[in-house]
Amino acid sequence: MKKSVLKYMNKAAAFIITVLLCLNITGCDNLPEQLRRLGLSPTTATEAVTQEATLPPIKLPGNYEVKDIKYGFYSLKTDFQKNLYKKFIEVMDSIDETPDDDGLFPLKKIEMNDNQLTEGGIRIVIEAFSCDHPEVFWLSNTFGFYTDKNITMVHLYSSFSKSQVTEMKKELNKTIESFLNEVPSGMGEYEREKFVHDKIIEECDYAENIRSSRENPTAFSIYGALVEHSAVCEGYTKATQYLLRMVGIQSISVNGYSKNELHQWCIVNINKQWYHLDTTWDEKQVGDEAAREKEDDNILYFYFNTTDSYIEADHRIAKPYTDLTEEQLCGKDIQKTQIFNMPLPACSSENDTFYNKEGAYLSDFSDEGEYNNIINKMYIIAQNRTGSFYLKIADNLNFNTTLDQLFYVPPYYFFEYTTDINIKLQKDYGKKYRISDRITMSTLEDQKIVKIELSYEKWG
């Protein structure tokens, strides 16, 4: 995903600077202990921010508890920033019906009675607010500000008029309610996360050839992902984050780079551990719409609950704002503005990685425990005759040599696995079906992952 290049534009009023902001949504729950570890202090009870609903209340299924997202707010360091954040909440629905000269719809101006809010400080607050409110699809990536003596004025803009936003909220709310009605009760966090991951990939297609939110603002939003079924990575991430919130899972969205372009994905908290989750890159790109409809398995799990070291093989995480200077936050002369994150927790656990939960780990062909784990995990898939099997190759093994030993040269270890599974299938189900020798394989070489799509045939 590539966003607009940051630049300055002059407004008609003197001293007002309107800035095109690379608006990246990040966010998480109130996590005081995690923030302390990051060197930040959570606010006291007297400073607590009120998260006013920007969408109507939604009835939840089962016993899942909605998780408030306040990570951005608690990551702010000064009272001035926190007060501005609260003002954002107050004005977010105060949208004009008439556009300005740039075709944007102004929100009520915010007046702060202090002069301690620099441009960089305002950017940090906008990022923090966007962190915590992935459902605010109308906020434009343009803002203006004015400072004079002890007054700071901040101007926010909507991409849509108030009446448009009202109708769009209704559509989005209906879509979210429909989704929630499909969520089974009694699922654990991992299963709920997987349900959200799969649903977004099934419902949304990647919006090609869109380079800025001015071209198509909904493509960068939860609205584009869930209502229009078309979005770039920001839309996928915001939809993922909000739906995870609705089923009781904490998440933070992450700004960074991939394939030399700006990119965004999530960090999620599953069973008290943090993992990276990239729904955009877990959608298999299969040509045109007709080709996608024929594709039986367009959902990947290459980026489902991964560690920092895993994701950094082909993703680059932007620095936290606490590591950047004012010039880096705002740009100066020919220097471009840097994208940034709120400080992020470490992702180091492999407990709930996909390859650990549903796939298998291979470090030694002679290890009986690993062999049995592969057989048992693949047997579960074969029982249902659906899904694919994921194998993580250990760092001590050469990836390409191991693939050869599995599939292409003696002793063909993979087909030893399927032979044993077929014997078990015959014993348990008779000669109804068996795993065929015809397989389709996908690999992620940098992370040493192989996905094997199994096929089945009658015994003959």
Secondary structure as GFF3:
##gff-version 3
##sequence-region A 1 460
A	DSSP	beta_strand	8	10	.	.	.	ID=ss1
A	DSSP	beta_strand	17	20	.	.	.	ID=ss2
A	DSSP	alpha_helix	32	37	.	.	.	ID=ss3
A	DSSP	three_ten_helix	45	47	.	.	.	ID=ss4
A	DSSP	alpha_helix	71	74	.	.	.	ID=ss5
A	DSSP	alpha_helix	79	91	.	.	.	ID=ss6
A	DSSP	beta_strand	105	106	.	.	.	ID=ss7
A	DSSP	beta_strand	110	112	.	.	.	ID=ss8
A	DSSP	alpha_helix	119	132	.	.	.	ID=ss9
A	DSSP	beta_strand	139	148	.	.	.	ID=ss10
A	DSSP	beta_strand	151	158	.	.	.	ID=ss11
A	DSSP	alpha_helix	162	182	.	.	.	ID=ss12
A	DSSP	alpha_helix	189	203	.	.	.	ID=ss13
A	DSSP	beta_strand	205	206	.	.	.	ID=ss14
A	DSSP	three_ten_helix	217	220	.	.	.	ID=ss15
A	DSSP	alpha_helix	222	226	.	.	.	ID=ss16
A	DSSP	beta_strand	230	231	.	.	.	ID=ss17
A	DSSP	alpha_helix	233	246	.	.	.	ID=ss18
A	DSSP	beta_strand	251	258	.	.	.	ID=ss19
A	DSSP	beta_strand	261	270	.	.	.	ID=ss20
A	DSSP	beta_strand	273	277	.	.	.	ID=ss21
A	DSSP	alpha_helix	289	294	.	.	.	ID=ss22
A	DSSP	beta_strand	304	306	.	.	.	ID=ss23
A	DSSP	alpha_helix	308	311	.	.	.	ID=ss24
A	DSSP	beta_strand	316	317	.	.	.	ID=ss25
A	DSSP	three_ten_helix	321	323	.	.	.	ID=ss26
A	DSSP	alpha_helix	326	330	.	.	.	ID=ss27
A	DSSP	alpha_helix	354	357	.	.	.	ID=ss28
A	DSSP	beta_strand	360	362	.	.	.	ID=ss29
A	DSSP	alpha_helix	368	384	.	.	.	ID=ss30
A	DSSP	beta_strand	388	393	.	.	.	ID=ss31
A	DSSP	alpha_helix	399	403	.	.	.	ID=ss32
A	DSSP	pi_helix	404	408	.	.	.	ID=ss33
A	DSSP	alpha_helix	413	429	.	.	.	ID=ss34
A	DSSP	beta_strand	434	435	.	.	.	ID=ss35
A	DSSP	beta_strand	440	444	.	.	.	ID=ss36
A	DSSP	beta_strand	449	453	.	.	.	ID=ss37
A	DSSP	beta_strand	456	457	.	.	.	ID=ss38
###
